[in-house]
Structure formats: structure tokens, C-alpha cells
Amino acid sequence: MEIRFSFILVSSVLLTGCAEHRLVVERPNPDGEHAIVNSKAYLLPRGQPRNVADCQTNLIDEVRVKTNFGQSLITVLTLGFYQPATIEYYCAKVPSDEGSTDE
């Protein structure tokens, strides 16, 4: 019984440990495209790989950077030399010329 309880406790901790950072524009214009990129940062002198949002409108509505427990554990085990994360880009739709945006 104790082994089963320990397994459930450890599994729940491993599955729920995550962090999320959000960057949202002041006046959002949602309903654009959605893209997910897996980012891998390395602590090496050669520089970091670039992650570019592929928005047809060149407008970004929201950016979310997420790390789960496994990604955080890899970062700790490699002493910060390898830092994986998941980046979500939400593209904004093109604003229309009709109407007014005054509040």
C-alpha cells in the first residue's frame, strides 16, 4: 500500500511541475495563427539558435514560454548548459481600416 501511495505521489509531482511566462500586447487582436516551437538554449560561446515566429502579418499578439518538470530537471542536471523550453506564438490578425478603435 505504501509503495502504491509513493508511486502516485511521485507521479503527480513529476507530471505537474511546470512554469509558464506570458507576454501579451496592451490591446490584443486575437484570432491569428498559432505556432509552437521547441527551443534549445546552450551555454556555449558559439551563440544561441534563433527562434523566429512565422506570422504572415508580422504581428504578434501573445508569446508563451513554458517549461515542464522534465525540462527543468535536464537544466539542473546539466548545470544550466542545456536549457530546453517550449515557445508558443499567437499571431495577430491584420487590423481593418473600417470603424474606430477609440474607447
N, C-alpha and C positions, 0 to 999 in steps of 0.2 A: 504493500500500500504506500509506503514511504517513497519507494522508487518511482511509482506512477505519479505521485504528487510532485516530486522533484523534477521529473521529466516535463510535466505540464507547466510548472513554474519557469523552468529554464527556457522552454519553447516560447512561452508568452513574452519573456524578456527579449529573446533574440528576434522575434518577429515584429515587435512594436517599437524598438529603439530606432528613431529616425529624427532628422531635423529638416526644416524647410524654411527658406528665406524667399520673400516675395518682394518684387519691385513693381509697383503699379503707377501708371501715369495719373496726373491730377484729374483729368476729365476723360475717363475711359470711353473708347469707341469699339466695343466688342464685336463679336460675330466674324472675326477674321480667321485665318488659317491657324492651325496648331501644329507645332513641330517639337519632337523630343530628341535631344542629343545626349549621348553618354560622353561625359568629359573625363579626361585623364590628365591630371597635372603631375608633373615630375619635377623634383627639386634637382635639376641639372643645369649646368651653365649654358646648354645649347638653346634655352628658351622654352616657352610653353607653346603647345599646339593651340591654334586659334579655332574657336567655335563660332561660326557665323550663322545668324538667323537667316533663313531663306524665305524672306517675305517679298511677295511680288510688289507690294505697295511701298516697301521700305519704311513702314510704320510699325512700331511695336507697341502693343497695348499692355502686356504684362510679361514678366520673366519670373520663373520659379526655379530655385536651385535646391535640390533635395539630396540628402544623404541618408542611407538606411544604416542599420546596425552593422551589417557585413562590410559596407564601405568604410565606416568609421573604424572598425576593427582592423581592416587592412592598413589604414592610415597609421594607426597606433603601432601595429606590428612592424611596419617598415620605417618607423620613426619619422614619419612625415615625408619620406622621399617619394611616395606614390600616394596620390590623393584622388580617388575616383568620386564622381558625383553625377547626378542626372539633372540636366537643364531643360526646362520646358519654356518654349517661346510661344506667346499668343500674339499673332499679328493683328493689327487694327485694320478695319476697312477704310477705304478712301472716303473722307467726308464729302457730302454733297454740297453743291452751291445753293440749293434751294432752301428756303426757310432761314431761320435765325437761330443762333446758338446762345443768344443773350439770356441771362437768367432773370 
